[in-house]
Structure formats: structure tokens, C-alpha cells
């Protein structure tokens, strides 16, 4: 059996260089984008099934009463 050396955690002082903010098409942002798209798609399907109308007709009948 081999001896495994465990590296101890070293507390380092906080520096501004330690801040790593990713922007753009990162894997995490794409996962959230996909989740929100699925929620929107299921919401549209539920509106169509429960109202018996397409999404455009549903919004036309709902928003038509407001104008």
C-alpha cells in the first residue's frame, strides 16, 4: 500500500485577484437558461390545455379586455 500525503488547507489572505467572476456563455448560465426555457415552455403548454386556446388567442382575449 502506498503512503498518501494529504495536503493541508492553507488559509490565504483575501486579495482582489481572488475574485473570479465568469461572464458570458458559461456552463452554469446555460444550465439556468435551459431551466427557465423549460419552465416557460411548460407554462405555455398548460395555458393552452387549460384555456382551450392557443397562446396568442389567450393573450389577445386577456389583454383585449384591458385596452
N, C-alpha and C positions, 0 to 999 in steps of 0.2 A: 504494500500500500504506500502511496506517495504522500509526503507531507504537503499539506496545502497551507499556504500562508494567507492569512486573512488581513486585508488592508483595513486599517482603522480609519474611521471618518475623521477628517481634519477640518475643524472649523476655520473658515477663511473669512477675513473681514469683507464687509459689503462694499462693493465698488460699483460705479455706474456701468462699467464694462460687463458686469454680470447680468445685466438686463438683456434678455434675448426675446424680442418681440418679432414674430413672424407675420408677414402681411402677404396678401395675395392669395393665390390658389394653393393653399397648404392642405394637407390631407385632413386636418381637423375641420377646416372651414368647408371643405367639400362634403364631409360627413354631415355637418349640420345643415348645409344647403339641401342635401338629399332628404334629410328627415323632414324639413319644412315643406319640401315639394311633395312628399308622400302625404303629409297632413293636409295640404291644400287639395290634392287630388282626391283623397277620401272624402273631404268635406264637400267638394263639388258633386261627387257621386251620391252622397247622402241627400244633398239638396234636390238632385234630380229624382231620386227614388221617392223621397217623402212628399215632394210637391207635385210630381207627375208632369213637370215641365222641364224644358232644357234650362241651362244656366242663364242664357241670355234672356229667355222669356221670363224667367223667375225675377231677375233683376229689373227687367222692364216693368213688370207688374208691381214690384215693391217700390221702385224709385219713381214710377209713373204717378203714384199717388202723392208723392212729395212735391212735385212740380206743379 
